Amino acid sequence: MKFAREAIASILRRFRKPELPWNLRFGAEGERAAERFVRKRLGYSVIARNFRTTRGELDLVAIDGKVVVVIEVKTRRSGDPLLAVTHAKQRRVGIAARQFARKRKLRDHPMRFDVITVLWPEGEREPLIEHIRHAFTLDER
């Protein structure tokens, strides 16, 4: 009986997904907190989460009335999370947003780019969440 349990445990260990690094787990937790905020506090309908393309990723995509809202989420323990939304990051988000709109047939809808910062100090149960509407616009080049 002991041998069978050990054999089963050995097999299960081989198929277990490796645990994500701390920073990815922390970022994912921040994105979940941001999604709850968007749904409950802002009343938006979230239509996509972690939409990936070859050129970038969209953290959240939501609908606010008739506007498609692309939301970049930045989670930090300290400092200003907004500083991580560089011009290069905005450009990658814009490219991914265009691909998303084309794929989902939403090119005729107005699109807005917001940022949600999640500041989650060590030991705190709940984060401080800030929503920045119209955080950036895109060059049409």
DSSP file with accessible surface (Angstrom, degrees, kcal/mol):
  #  RESIDUE AA STRUCTURE BP1 BP2  ACC     N-H-->O    O-->H-N    N-H-->O    O-->H-N    TCO  KAPPA ALPHA  PHI   PSI    X-CA   Y-CA   Z-CA
    1    1 A M     >        0   0  175      0, 0.0     4,-2.0     0, 0.0     5,-0.2   0.000 360.0 360.0 360.0 -43.0    0.0    0.0    0.0
    2    2 A K  H  >  +     0   0  142      1,-0.2     4,-2.3     2,-0.2     5,-0.2   0.911 360.0  52.6 -62.9 -40.7    2.8    2.4    0.9
    3    3 A F  H  > S+     0   0  163      1,-0.2     4,-2.5     2,-0.2    -1,-0.2   0.909 107.6  51.3 -61.2 -42.7    4.5    1.6   -2.4
    4    4 A A  H  > S+     0   0   47      2,-0.2     4,-2.5     1,-0.2    -1,-0.2   0.917 110.1  49.1 -63.1 -43.1    1.3    2.4   -4.4
    5    5 A R  H  X S+     0   0  160     -4,-2.0     4,-2.6     1,-0.2    -1,-0.2   0.920 112.5  47.8 -62.6 -42.5    0.9    5.8   -2.7
    6    6 A E  H  X S+     0   0  103     -4,-2.3     4,-2.4     2,-0.2    -2,-0.2   0.899 111.5  50.4 -66.0 -39.1    4.6    6.7   -3.4
    7    7 A A  H  X S+     0   0   36     -4,-2.5     4,-2.2     2,-0.2    -2,-0.2   0.925 112.2  46.9 -64.9 -43.2    4.2    5.6   -7.0
    8    8 A I  H  X S+     0   0  101     -4,-2.5     4,-2.7     2,-0.2    -2,-0.2   0.931 112.2  50.1 -64.7 -43.6    1.1    7.7   -7.4
    9    9 A A  H  X S+     0   0   36     -4,-2.6     4,-2.2     1,-0.2    -2,-0.2   0.904 109.7  51.8 -61.7 -39.8    2.7   10.7   -5.8
   10   10 A S  H  X S+     0   0   45     -4,-2.4     4,-1.3     2,-0.2    -1,-0.2   0.919 110.8  47.3 -63.3 -42.6    5.7   10.4   -8.0
   11   11 A I  H  X S+     0   0   77     -4,-2.2     4,-1.0     1,-0.2     3,-0.3   0.932 111.4  50.5 -64.9 -44.7    3.5   10.3  -11.1
   12   12 A L  H >X S+     0   0  107     -4,-2.7     4,-0.9     1,-0.2     3,-0.5   0.885 105.3  57.2 -63.3 -36.8    1.5   13.3  -10.0
   13   13 A R  H 3< S+     0   0  141     -4,-2.2     3,-0.5     1,-0.2    -1,-0.2   0.877 103.0  54.9 -62.4 -34.6    4.7   15.3   -9.3
   14   14 A R  H 3< S+     0   0  174     -4,-1.3    -1,-0.2    -3,-0.3    -2,-0.2   0.812 113.2  41.0 -68.6 -29.2    5.8   14.9  -12.9
   15   15 A F  H << S+     0   0  165     -4,-1.0    -1,-0.2    -3,-0.5    -2,-0.2   0.472  87.4 114.0-100.0  -1.5    2.6   16.3  -14.2
   16   16 A R  S  < S-     0   0  168     -4,-0.9     3,-0.1    -3,-0.5    -3,-0.0  -0.469  72.7-115.1 -71.6 137.2    2.2   19.2  -11.8
   17   17 A K        -     0   0  184     -2,-0.2    -1,-0.1     1,-0.1    -2,-0.1  -0.500  35.6-107.8 -68.8 139.5    2.5   22.6  -13.3
   18   18 A P        -     0   0  120      0, 0.0     2,-0.1     0, 0.0    -1,-0.1  -0.399  39.7-102.3 -66.5 146.3    5.5   24.5  -12.0
   19   19 A E        -     0   0  154      1,-0.1     3,-0.1    -2,-0.1     6,-0.0  -0.446  37.9-112.8 -71.2 139.7    4.7   27.3   -9.6
   20   20 A L        -     0   0   96     -2,-0.1    -1,-0.1     1,-0.1     5,-0.0  -0.386  38.2 -94.8 -68.4 150.6    4.8   30.8  -11.1
   21   21 A P    >>  -     0   0   70      0, 0.0     4,-2.1     0, 0.0     3,-0.6  -0.264  38.9-106.1 -61.5 157.2    7.5   33.1   -9.9
   22   22 A W  H 3> S+     0   0  131      1,-0.2     4,-2.8     2,-0.2     5,-0.2   0.874 117.3  53.7 -54.5 -45.3    6.5   35.5   -7.1
   23   23 A N  H 3> S+     0   0  100      1,-0.2     4,-2.4     2,-0.2    -1,-0.2   0.879 109.5  48.1 -64.8 -34.7    6.3   38.6   -9.3
   24   24 A L  H <> S+     0   0   93     -3,-0.6     4,-2.3     2,-0.2    -1,-0.2   0.902 112.8  47.8 -71.7 -39.0    4.0   36.9  -11.8
   25   25 A R  H  X S+     0   0   98     -4,-2.1     4,-2.3     2,-0.2    -2,-0.2   0.920 113.1  49.2 -64.3 -42.0    1.7   35.7   -9.0
   26   26 A F  H  X S+     0   0   25     -4,-2.8     4,-2.2    -5,-0.2    -2,-0.2   0.929 112.0  48.0 -63.4 -45.2    1.7   39.2   -7.4
   27   27 A G  H  X S+     0   0   22     -4,-2.4     4,-2.3    -5,-0.2    -1,-0.2   0.907 110.9  51.0 -62.1 -41.2    0.9   40.8  -10.8
   28   28 A A  H  X S+     0   0   27     -4,-2.3     4,-2.2     2,-0.2    -1,-0.2   0.896 108.9  51.5 -65.1 -38.0   -1.9   38.3  -11.4
   29   29 A E  H  X S+     0   0   65     -4,-2.3     4,-2.2     1,-0.2    -1,-0.2   0.912 109.5  50.5 -65.7 -39.0   -3.4   39.1   -8.0
   30   30 A G  H  X S+     0   0    0     -4,-2.2     4,-2.5     1,-0.2    -2,-0.2   0.900 109.0  51.3 -63.7 -39.9   -3.3   42.8   -8.8
   31   31 A E  H  X S+     0   0   26     -4,-2.3     4,-2.5     2,-0.2    -2,-0.2   0.892 108.9  50.8 -65.6 -37.7   -5.1   42.1  -12.1
   32   32 A R  H  X S+     0   0   94     -4,-2.2     4,-2.3     2,-0.2    -2,-0.2   0.916 110.9  48.6 -65.2 -41.0   -7.8   40.2  -10.3
   33   33 A A  H  X S+     0   0    3     -4,-2.2     4,-2.2     1,-0.2    -2,-0.2   0.918 112.0  49.5 -63.8 -40.9   -8.2   43.1   -7.8
   34   34 A A  H  X S+     0   0    0     -4,-2.5     4,-2.8     2,-0.2    -2,-0.2   0.906 109.1  52.0 -64.8 -40.3   -8.4   45.5  -10.7
   35   35 A E  H  X S+     0   0   29     -4,-2.5     4,-2.5     2,-0.2     5,-0.2   0.927 109.3  49.1 -63.6 -42.6  -11.0   43.4  -12.5
   36   36 A R  H  X S+     0   0   98     -4,-2.3     4,-3.0     1,-0.2     5,-0.5   0.925 112.1  50.0 -60.0 -42.9  -13.2   43.3   -9.3
   37   37 A F  H  X>S+     0   0   24     -4,-2.2     4,-1.8     1,-0.2     5,-1.5   0.929 110.7  48.9 -60.1 -46.7  -12.8   47.1   -9.1
   38   38 A V  H  <5S+     0   0    0     -4,-2.8     6,-2.0     3,-0.2     5,-0.5   0.909 117.7  40.6 -62.3 -43.0  -13.8   47.6  -12.7
   39   39 A R  H  <5S+     0   0  121     -4,-2.5     4,-0.3     4,-0.2    -2,-0.2   0.948 127.1  28.7 -71.8 -49.6  -16.9   45.3  -12.4
   40   40 A K  H  <5S+     0   0  168     -4,-3.0    -3,-0.2    -5,-0.2    -2,-0.2   0.914 129.7  30.9 -84.3 -45.8  -18.2   46.4   -9.0
   41   41 A R  T  <5S+     0   0  190     -4,-1.8    -3,-0.2    -5,-0.5    -2,-0.1   0.856 131.8  30.0 -84.6 -37.0  -17.1   50.0   -8.6
   42   42 A L  S   <S-     0   0   54     -5,-1.5    -3,-0.2    -4,-0.2    -4,-0.1   0.675  93.7-135.2 -97.2 -20.2  -17.1   51.2  -12.2
   43   43 A G        +     0   0   58     -5,-0.5    -4,-0.2    -6,-0.3     2,-0.1   0.683  49.5 150.6  75.5  19.0  -19.9   49.0  -13.5
   44   44 A Y        -     0   0   15     -6,-2.0     2,-0.6    20,-0.1    -1,-0.2  -0.468  48.2-123.5 -79.4 157.0  -18.0   48.1  -16.7
   45   45 A S  E     -A   63   0A  76     18,-1.7    18,-2.2    -2,-0.1     2,-0.5  -0.896  22.6-141.4 -98.9 118.1  -18.5   44.7  -18.5
   46   46 A V  E     +A   62   0A  20     -2,-0.6    16,-0.3    16,-0.2     3,-0.1  -0.700  25.0 173.8 -81.4 124.9  -15.1   43.0  -18.8
   47   47 A I  E     +     0   0A  59     14,-2.7     2,-0.3    -2,-0.5    15,-0.2   0.566  63.5  17.1-108.8 -12.7  -14.9   41.2  -22.2
   48   48 A A  E     -A   61   0A  11     13,-1.7    13,-2.4     3,-0.0     2,-0.4  -0.983  54.0-166.5-158.3 149.7  -11.3   40.0  -22.1
   49   49 A R  E    S-A   60   0A  82     -2,-0.3    11,-0.2    11,-0.2    10,-0.2  -0.998  77.3  -1.5-138.1 132.4   -8.5   39.4  -19.7
   50   50 A N  E    S-     0   0A  48      9,-2.2     2,-0.6     8,-0.4     9,-0.2   0.905  74.6-173.4  55.2  49.4   -4.8   38.8  -20.6
   51   51 A F  E     -A   58   0A  25      7,-1.7     7,-2.5    -3,-0.1     2,-0.4  -0.627  10.4-158.0 -74.3 118.4   -5.4   39.0  -24.4
   52   52 A R  E     +A   57   0A 164     -2,-0.6     2,-0.3     5,-0.2     5,-0.2  -0.825  19.6 169.3-106.9 140.9   -2.1   38.1  -25.9
   53   53 A T        -     0   0   33      3,-2.9     3,-0.4    -2,-0.4    43,-0.1  -0.795  51.3 -98.9-130.3 177.8   -0.7   38.8  -29.3
   54   54 A T  S    S+     0   0  135     -2,-0.3     3,-0.1     1,-0.2    42,-0.0   0.729 123.8  42.3 -70.0 -19.5    2.7   38.4  -30.9
   55   55 A R  S    S-     0   0  130      1,-0.2     2,-0.3    37,-0.1    -1,-0.2   0.495 125.6 -36.4-106.5  -8.3    3.3   42.1  -30.2
   56   56 A G        -     0   0   18     -3,-0.4    -3,-2.9    39,-0.1     2,-0.3  -0.990  53.8 -99.9 171.8-175.3    1.9   42.6  -26.8
   57   57 A E  E     -A   52   0A  51     -2,-0.3     2,-0.5    -5,-0.2    -5,-0.2  -0.987  14.3-144.9-137.5 144.7   -0.7   41.9  -24.1
   58   58 A L  E     -A   51   0A   1     -7,-2.5    -7,-1.7    -2,-0.3    -8,-0.4  -0.955   7.3-159.6-108.1 124.3   -3.9   43.6  -22.9
   59   59 A D  E    S-     0   0A   7     -2,-0.5    -9,-2.2    12,-0.3     2,-0.3   0.968  74.6  -2.7 -67.2 -55.0   -4.5   43.2  -19.2
   60   60 A L  E     -AB  49  71A   0     11,-1.7    11,-3.2   -11,-0.2     2,-0.4  -0.998  56.0-167.1-138.6 143.6   -8.2   44.0  -19.3
   61   61 A V  E     +AB  48  70A   1    -13,-2.4   -14,-2.7    -2,-0.3   -13,-1.7  -1.000  22.9 168.9-128.5 128.8  -10.6   45.0  -22.0
   62   62 A A  E     -AB  46  69A   0      7,-2.8     7,-3.4    -2,-0.4     2,-0.5  -0.842  32.5-120.3-134.1 169.3  -14.0   46.3  -20.9
   63   63 A I  E     -AB  45  68A  44    -18,-2.2   -18,-1.7    -2,-0.3     2,-0.5  -0.968  19.1-176.1-115.9 126.0  -17.1   48.0  -22.2
   64   64 A D  E >  S- B   0  67A  47      3,-2.7     3,-2.1    -2,-0.5     2,-0.6  -0.912  71.9 -54.8-119.6  96.6  -18.2   51.4  -20.8
   65   65 A G  T 3  S-     0   0   65     -2,-0.5     0, 0.0     1,-0.3     0, 0.0  -0.578 121.5 -23.1  68.8-113.5  -21.4   52.2  -22.5
   66   66 A K  T 3  S+     0   0  171     -2,-0.6     2,-0.4    -3,-0.1    -1,-0.3   0.314 118.1 102.5-107.8   5.5  -20.5   52.0  -26.2
   67   67 A V  E <   -B   64   0A  38     -3,-2.1    -3,-2.7    42,-0.1     2,-0.6  -0.774  67.0-137.7 -97.3 132.5  -16.7   52.6  -25.6
   68   68 A V  E     -Bc  63 111A   0     42,-2.9    44,-2.6    -2,-0.4     2,-0.6  -0.779  23.6-157.7 -83.5 122.8  -14.2   49.8  -25.6
   69   69 A V  E     -Bc  62 112A   0     -7,-3.4    -7,-2.8    -2,-0.6     2,-0.6  -0.927   7.6-160.4-111.0 116.5  -11.9   50.5  -22.7
   70   70 A V  E     -Bc  61 113A   2     42,-2.9    44,-2.7    -2,-0.6     2,-0.6  -0.864  15.7-161.4 -93.7 123.3   -8.4   49.0  -22.8
   71   71 A I  E     -Bc  60 114A   0    -11,-3.2   -11,-1.7    -2,-0.6     2,-0.5  -0.932  11.2-159.4-117.8 119.8   -7.0   48.9  -19.2
   72   72 A E  E     - c   0 115A   3     42,-2.3    44,-2.7    -2,-0.6     2,-0.5  -0.836  15.4-154.9 -92.7 128.3   -3.4   48.5  -18.4
   73   73 A V  E     - c   0 116A   7     -2,-0.5     2,-0.5    42,-0.2    44,-0.2  -0.917  11.3-174.2-109.8 128.6   -2.9   47.3  -14.8
   74   74 A K  E     - c   0 117A  34     42,-2.3    44,-3.0    -2,-0.5     2,-0.4  -0.986   4.1-169.3-124.3 123.2    0.2   48.0  -12.8
   75   75 A T  E     + c   0 118A  11     -2,-0.5     2,-0.3    42,-0.2    44,-0.2  -0.937  12.8 163.9-115.4 132.3    0.7   46.5   -9.4
   76   76 A R  E     - c   0 119A  95     42,-2.5    44,-3.0    -2,-0.4     3,-0.1  -0.968  40.7-139.5-142.4 158.3    3.5   47.5   -7.0
   77   77 A R  S    S-     0   0   66     -2,-0.3     2,-0.3     1,-0.3    45,-0.2   0.793  90.7  -6.3 -82.7 -35.7    4.4   47.1   -3.3
   78   78 A S  S    S+     0   0   96     43,-0.1    -1,-0.3    42,-0.1     2,-0.1  -0.958 103.9  40.5-152.3 169.1    5.7   50.7   -3.1
   79   79 A G  S    S-     0   0   57     -2,-0.3    -3,-0.1    -3,-0.1     3,-0.1  -0.386  98.6 -42.6  85.0-166.1    6.4   53.7   -5.3
   80   80 A D    >   -     0   0   85      1,-0.1     3,-1.5    -2,-0.1     4,-0.3  -0.880  42.7-165.7-106.5 106.1    4.3   55.0   -8.2
   81   81 A P  G >  S+     0   0    5      0, 0.0     3,-1.8     0, 0.0     4,-0.2   0.803  84.4  71.2 -60.7 -25.3    3.0   52.2  -10.4
   82   82 A L  G >  S+     0   0   65      1,-0.3     3,-1.9     2,-0.2    -3,-0.0   0.799  82.8  70.4 -64.0 -26.0    2.1   54.7  -13.1
   83   83 A L  G <  S+     0   0  134     -3,-1.5    -1,-0.3     1,-0.3    -4,-0.0   0.730  88.1  65.2 -63.9 -19.6    5.8   55.3  -13.8
   84   84 A A  G <  S+     0   0   28     -3,-1.8     2,-1.5    -4,-0.3    -1,-0.3   0.561  78.1  87.3 -80.3  -7.1    5.9   51.8  -15.4
   85   85 A V    <   +     0   0   14     -3,-1.9    -1,-0.2    -4,-0.2    -3,-0.0  -0.597  68.0 174.6 -93.0  76.5    3.5   52.8  -18.2
   86   86 A T     >  -     0   0   69     -2,-1.5     4,-2.6     1,-0.1     5,-0.2  -0.203  48.1-101.6 -76.9 171.3    6.2   54.1  -20.5
   87   87 A H  H  > S+     0   0  121      1,-0.2     4,-2.3     2,-0.2     5,-0.2   0.903 125.0  52.7 -60.9 -40.4    5.8   55.4  -24.0
   88   88 A A  H  > S+     0   0   51      1,-0.2     4,-2.2     2,-0.2    -1,-0.2   0.909 109.4  48.9 -62.6 -40.3    7.1   52.0  -25.3
   89   89 A K  H  > S+     0   0   31      2,-0.2     4,-2.6     1,-0.2     5,-0.2   0.919 109.6  51.9 -65.0 -43.5    4.5   50.2  -23.2
   90   90 A Q  H  X S+     0   0   41     -4,-2.6     4,-2.4     1,-0.2    -2,-0.2   0.912 108.9  51.2 -59.4 -40.5    1.8   52.5  -24.5
   91   91 A R  H  X S+     0   0  145     -4,-2.3     4,-2.3     2,-0.2    -1,-0.2   0.925 110.3  48.0 -63.5 -44.7    2.8   51.7  -28.0
   92   92 A R  H  X S+     0   0  110     -4,-2.2     4,-2.4     1,-0.2    -2,-0.2   0.909 111.9  50.2 -63.7 -40.3    2.8   47.9  -27.4
   93   93 A V  H  X S+     0   0    2     -4,-2.6     4,-2.7     1,-0.2    -1,-0.2   0.918 109.5  52.1 -63.1 -41.8   -0.7   48.2  -25.8
   94   94 A G  H  X S+     0   0    0     -4,-2.4     4,-2.2    -5,-0.2    -2,-0.2   0.916 109.5  48.1 -62.0 -42.7   -1.9   50.2  -28.8
   95   95 A I  H  X S+     0   0   25     -4,-2.3     4,-2.0     1,-0.2    -1,-0.2   0.939 114.0  46.7 -63.1 -46.0   -0.7   47.6  -31.3
   96   96 A A  H  X S+     0   0    0     -4,-2.4     4,-2.7     1,-0.2    -2,-0.2   0.888 109.9  54.7 -63.8 -37.3   -2.3   44.8  -29.3
   97   97 A A  H  X S+     0   0    1     -4,-2.7     4,-2.8     1,-0.2    -1,-0.2   0.902 106.7  50.5 -64.3 -40.7   -5.5   46.9  -29.0
   98   98 A R  H  X S+     0   0   90     -4,-2.2     4,-2.2     2,-0.2    -1,-0.2   0.914 111.6  47.9 -62.3 -42.5   -5.7   47.3  -32.8
   99   99 A Q  H  X S+     0   0   45     -4,-2.0     4,-2.7     2,-0.2    -2,-0.2   0.911 112.0  50.1 -64.7 -39.8   -5.3   43.5  -33.2
  100  100 A F  H  X S+     0   0    0     -4,-2.7     4,-2.8     2,-0.2    -2,-0.2   0.941 110.9  48.5 -61.9 -47.8   -8.0   42.9  -30.5
  101  101 A A  H  <>S+     0   0    5     -4,-2.8     5,-3.0     1,-0.2     6,-0.7   0.894 113.3  47.7 -61.9 -40.0  -10.4   45.2  -32.2
  102  102 A R  H ><5S+     0   0  122     -4,-2.2     3,-0.9     3,-0.2    -1,-0.2   0.948 114.2  45.9 -66.1 -45.4   -9.8   43.6  -35.6
  103  103 A K  H 3<5S+     0   0  146     -4,-2.7    -2,-0.2     1,-0.2    -1,-0.2   0.889 118.9  40.6 -65.7 -40.0  -10.2   40.1  -34.2
  104  104 A R  T 3<5S-     0   0  113     -4,-2.8    -1,-0.2    -5,-0.2    -2,-0.2   0.332 110.5-118.3 -92.4   5.6  -13.4   40.9  -32.2
  105  105 A K  T < 5S+     0   0  174     -3,-0.9    -3,-0.2    -4,-0.4     3,-0.1   0.918  76.4 126.7  58.0  48.1  -14.9   43.1  -35.0
  106  106 A L    > < +     0   0   26     -5,-3.0     3,-1.7    -6,-0.2    -4,-0.2   0.140  24.0 114.8-118.0  17.6  -14.9   46.2  -32.8
  107  107 A R  T 3  S+     0   0  163     -6,-0.7    -1,-0.1     1,-0.3    -5,-0.1   0.760  74.0  56.8 -64.5 -24.2  -13.0   48.6  -35.1
  108  108 A D  T 3  S+     0   0  165     -7,-0.1    -1,-0.3    -3,-0.1    -2,-0.1   0.539  91.0  90.7 -83.8  -6.9  -16.0   50.8  -35.5
  109  109 A H  S <  S-     0   0   85     -3,-1.7   -42,-0.1     1,-0.1    -3,-0.1  -0.669  86.9-107.0 -89.0 145.3  -16.3   51.4  -31.7
  110  110 A P        -     0   0   76      0, 0.0   -42,-2.9     0, 0.0     2,-0.4  -0.391  37.2-150.3 -65.5 147.7  -14.6   54.3  -29.9
  111  111 A M  E     -c   68   0A  62    -44,-0.2     2,-0.3    -4,-0.1   -42,-0.2  -0.972  13.0-171.1-127.6 138.8  -11.6   53.1  -27.9
  112  112 A R  E     -c   69   0A  13    -44,-2.6   -42,-2.9    -2,-0.4     2,-0.6  -0.949  15.5-140.8-126.8 148.2  -10.2   54.6  -24.7
  113  113 A F  E     +cD  70 136A  17     23,-0.5    22,-1.4    -2,-0.3    23,-1.2  -0.944  26.7 173.0-115.0 114.1   -7.0   53.7  -22.8
  114  114 A D  E     -c   71   0A   0    -44,-2.7   -42,-2.3    -2,-0.6     2,-0.4  -0.758  19.3-145.8-111.9 163.1   -7.1   53.7  -19.0
  115  115 A V  E     -cD  72 132A   1     17,-2.1    17,-3.2    -2,-0.3     2,-0.5  -0.992   4.5-161.9-128.0 137.8   -4.6   52.7  -16.4
  116  116 A I  E     -cD  73 131A   0    -44,-2.7   -42,-2.3    -2,-0.4     2,-0.4  -0.990   9.8-157.6-116.8 122.8   -5.4   51.1  -13.0
  117  117 A T  E     -cD  74 130A   6     13,-2.5    13,-2.4    -2,-0.5     2,-0.5  -0.857   2.9-163.7-100.2 136.5   -2.7   51.3  -10.4
  118  118 A V  E     -cD  75 129A   0    -44,-3.0   -42,-2.5    -2,-0.4     2,-0.7  -0.968   3.0-170.9-121.2 109.4   -2.7   48.8   -7.6
  119  119 A L  E     +cD  76 128A  46      9,-2.9     9,-3.0    -2,-0.5   -42,-0.2  -0.922   8.9 175.5-103.8 113.0   -0.6   49.7   -4.7
  120  120 A W        -     0   0   24    -44,-3.0     3,-0.1    -2,-0.7   -42,-0.1  -0.768  15.1-156.0-124.9  84.6   -0.4   46.7   -2.3
  121  121 A P    >   -     0   0   44      0, 0.0     3,-2.0     0, 0.0   -43,-0.1  -0.215  37.3 -83.6 -61.5 150.0    2.0   47.3    0.6
  122  122 A E  T 3  S+     0   0  149      1,-0.3     3,-0.1   -45,-0.2   -45,-0.0  -0.232 114.6  14.4 -51.9 131.2    3.5   44.4    2.4
  123  123 A G  T 3  S+     0   0   71      1,-0.3     2,-0.3    -3,-0.1    -1,-0.3   0.355  93.3 126.2  85.5  -7.8    1.2   42.9    5.0
  124  124 A E    <   -     0   0  117     -3,-2.0    -1,-0.3     1,-0.1     0, 0.0  -0.664  50.5-152.7 -85.2 141.1   -2.0   44.8    3.8
  125  125 A R  S    S+     0   0  211     -2,-0.3    -1,-0.1     1,-0.1    -2,-0.1   0.835  81.2  36.9 -78.9 -35.6   -5.1   42.7    3.1
  126  126 A E  S    S-     0   0  130     -5,-0.0    -1,-0.1   -93,-0.0     2,-0.1  -0.948  80.0-131.2-121.6 142.5   -6.6   45.1    0.6
  127  127 A P        -     0   0   17      0, 0.0     2,-0.6     0, 0.0    -7,-0.2  -0.387  20.3-114.2 -85.7 164.5   -4.8   47.2   -2.0
  128  128 A L  E     -D  119   0A 118     -9,-3.0    -9,-2.9    -2,-0.1     2,-0.5  -0.893  38.0-163.0 -94.2 121.8   -5.2   50.9   -2.8
  129  129 A I  E     -D  118   0A  49     -2,-0.6     2,-0.4   -11,-0.2   -11,-0.2  -0.925  10.9-174.1-115.8 131.9   -6.6   51.1   -6.3
  130  130 A E  E     -D  117   0A 114    -13,-2.4   -13,-2.5    -2,-0.5     2,-0.5  -0.986  10.7-152.9-125.3 135.7   -6.6   54.2   -8.5
  131  131 A H  E     -D  116   0A  37     -2,-0.4     2,-0.6   -15,-0.2   -15,-0.2  -0.928   5.6-166.6-110.5 123.4   -8.3   54.5  -11.9
  132  132 A I  E >   -D  115   0A  37    -17,-3.2   -17,-2.1    -2,-0.5     3,-0.7  -0.932  11.8-153.3-112.0 106.6   -6.9   56.9  -14.5
  133  133 A R  E 3  S+     0   0A 122     -2,-0.6   -19,-0.1     1,-0.2    -2,-0.0  -0.528  78.7   9.1 -75.9 147.8   -9.3   57.5  -17.3
  134  134 A H  E 3  S+     0   0A 119     -2,-0.2    -1,-0.2     1,-0.1   -20,-0.2   0.893  78.3 166.7  50.7  45.5   -7.9   58.5  -20.7
  135  135 A A  E <   -     0   0A  36    -22,-1.4     2,-0.3    -3,-0.7   -21,-0.2   0.824  62.5  -6.5 -63.3 -32.9   -4.4   57.8  -19.3
  136  136 A F  E     -D  113   0A  15    -23,-1.2   -23,-0.5   -46,-0.0     2,-0.3  -0.982  59.6-145.2-156.1 163.2   -2.9   57.9  -22.8
  137  137 A T        -     0   0  116     -2,-0.3     2,-0.4   -25,-0.1   -43,-0.1  -0.812  25.3-115.7-123.1 170.1   -3.7   58.2  -26.5
  138  138 A L        -     0   0   34     -2,-0.3     2,-0.3   -44,-0.1   -47,-0.0  -0.830  17.6-118.2-111.8 146.7   -2.1   56.7  -29.5
  139  139 A D        -     0   0   78     -2,-0.4     0, 0.0     1,-0.1     0, 0.0  -0.575  22.2-138.8 -70.2 141.8   -0.3   58.1  -32.4
  140  140 A E              0   0  161     -2,-0.3    -1,-0.1     0, 0.0    -2,-0.0   0.245 360.0 360.0 -90.0  16.1   -2.1   57.2  -35.5
  141  141 A R              0   0  241      0, 0.0    -2,-0.1     0, 0.0     0, 0.0  -0.360 360.0 360.0 -73.8 360.0    1.1   56.5  -37.4
